[in-house]
Amino acid sequence: MSLDHETCTKCERYSKEFNKRNNSLCVHLEVTCFNSIWDEEKQKPRRPSPELKKKKKEEIKRSVSALRNSLGGQLLVHLEGLSPEDPSQGNFDEFIDDDLQTIINVDETFDDVYYKKTLQEDPEFVVIDIEPSSTIIITDPKTKFIIDKGFTPDSAQALRFFLKHISYQQDPHHSEVKHRQPFLNDETIQTINEKRDIQLKGFVFNDITKEQKKKEEILRDPEQFVDHLWDLRLPLYVTAFAKLKGGGSYILGIGEEEKKFSTVIKGQTFQYMSKSFEVHGIELPTEKYPQIEHLIEQRLKGGMCSIDYKGESLDWNDIHITAHFHDIIEEGRVLLEIVVNPITGVLFYDNKGPEAYKVEHREPFLKCTRCELKDIITSVTKH
Ligand SMILES: [Zn+2]
């Protein structure tokens, strides 16, 4: 059996038949995955499991993007258990259309790309005709772009522009960059604020017993401390800062809080809510510093990959990311700053690079496989 996901004998039969004519992939989907089940006892509908929904949505997205990246084809969706008396496919459309829409390029419409019909021989099957894409569809770019308020929403599109733009430049815009120094010192701490190259993260846990215990464990164990940085999305910020002309700093130990500010407008006094930053630091024992530093480097190195503007792999020695422990508030309380220097290329927080799929022939079925990084870059820069 070479299909790498859930299937059934019906799915297999139609896959074989369709593959004789076209590229086709099949997704097996029970109707209860997108329709609520009526609970007779409680006399109310029970919603489908969110985990199953997520898994199936990802499978569909992978399959559709693979077909679009492989000269188009057909996606067969087996709606197992569909009642012959149920005329509506509204819930199924709601289940998949938003995902299908994310696999469309800016110069296309939904109607250009997809055509859905019910299979005449078996109404449990929906067949979606899928047009090929003129440029490779990246389902997850695995790299971030940042604006002052946070990450840009469409990083796949941003990555495409970034790679295309700079691949034609003789002298990439990063060439003027100098070595970035740690941002924090006795002066900068006074007016600290978040902006595109400064990301502040609190190390605050509620004083509920369980949370307090978790905090103590994290402070004791460097492995857990670094896990916590990953939970706070350190690798994502690293990839974003590496694209800024001046790099960036990720700082742990400064939290954001809501605060009231008094003001007067047209003679009227009132208060409004805004944000302020609280420097609280971390009670981290000095002897843990070297191990934490080492673990951060090892995990970044192992979990990332990078390319220069020609699409060639960059040496890790050309990437400068350093950890600094600042003892500037009071003794025993530290602020951790990860300084990220810009690189002449792109960093990804996945060691395989961006996620894009293609269809591969594996007898007797077709299979979705992940595209190689070099093929993605060639395709993006060529179109
Ligand atoms: Zn099936």
Boltz pocket constraint, residues with backbone or C-beta under 6 A from the ligand:
constraints:
  - pocket:
      binder: B
      contacts: [[A, 7], [A, 8], [A, 9], [A, 10], [A, 11], [A, 12], [A, 27], [A, 28], [A, 29], [A, 78], [A, 80]]
      max_distance: 6.0
